[in-house]
Amino acid sequence: MKIKESAENYLESILIIKIKKGSVRSIDIANELKFTKPSVSVAMKNLREEGYINMNSDGAITLTDKGLEIAERVYERHEIIAQALIKLGVDEATAYEDSCKIEHDISELSFAKIKEHLATHQK
């Protein structure tokens, strides 16, 4: 299941906001990603039409099963890659920033090997 990097970022942000706040609205996403409200509205319309999110009449946004699967996959990659970079001596801010770039392009094999390496080399 391949979707655009921007859509992955939106879905991951929805998941993160849901974890932090319990509910998600377009303005929360705009604030999190530092995008304009109109840009977020267009993206939410597209994600809704593609079956990745639901939006109720009050504007609350929830991930569909399909959207949640992608959001969780991207979020896991983000966290694990950041942790690997931190273990290599990269400062936390840089590790998370770089992780956000890498998470979309890394192969399944490379990611699995990083994950496996971290699991077997925990302190």
Protein Blocks (a to p, Z undefined) as FASTA:
>chain_A
ZZdfklmmmmmmmmmmmmmnopacfklmmmmnopafklmmmmmmmmmmnopaccdfkopa
cddfklmmmmmmmmmmmmmmmmmmmmnopafklmmmmmmmmmmmpcfklmmmmmmmmmmm
cZZ
